[in-house]
Amino acid sequence: MDVFTQKKRSEIMSKIRSRDTQIEKFVFRELARQGVYFQKYYKKVIGNPDVALPRKKKAIFIDGDFWHGYKFKTQKQRLPKKYWVNKIKGNIARDKKIDRELKKNGWQVVRIWEHEMEKNSDKTIQKIIKFLKH
């Protein structure tokens, strides 16, 4: 049972961004500042990578910890099973399928977790740049 009314839950959920999150904007800004040319939300391949270099076939996904199941095994005991457990399990399965498809088509894929950016953004940006340039 939800602790919020349906109207309040709808308002809360409407404020959650699936793209152009603060972390994504930070990554885009830092890559541009470093002179890295990239495509945002590249639609020509499965999964629409947050950052893509199509000619080099490199893709980066910036995943939110909750939505993409970071530490899901410990987290799922606290979630209402009816909706959230299935939702996050589906997201994890979809992410794995996207990774397999991209790799099968010659793409290299890196996934960056939200907490990595929050904990040490400089180190994570360098990891991204290194991946994109090599």
DADA-V102487 format. One record per run of one state. SS is the DSSP state (A for helix, B for strand, O for the rest). FROM is the first residue (numbers start at 1). TO is the last residue. If there is no record, write none. Layout:
BEGIN
SS:FROM:TO
SS:FROM:TO
END
This chain:
BEGIN
O:1:5
A:6:14
O:15:21
A:22:33
O:34:38
B:39:40
O:41:50
B:51:53
O:54:57
B:58:63
O:64:64
A:65:68
O:69:71
A:72:78
O:79:80
A:81:104
O:105:107
B:108:113
A:114:119
O:120:120
A:121:133
O:134:134
END
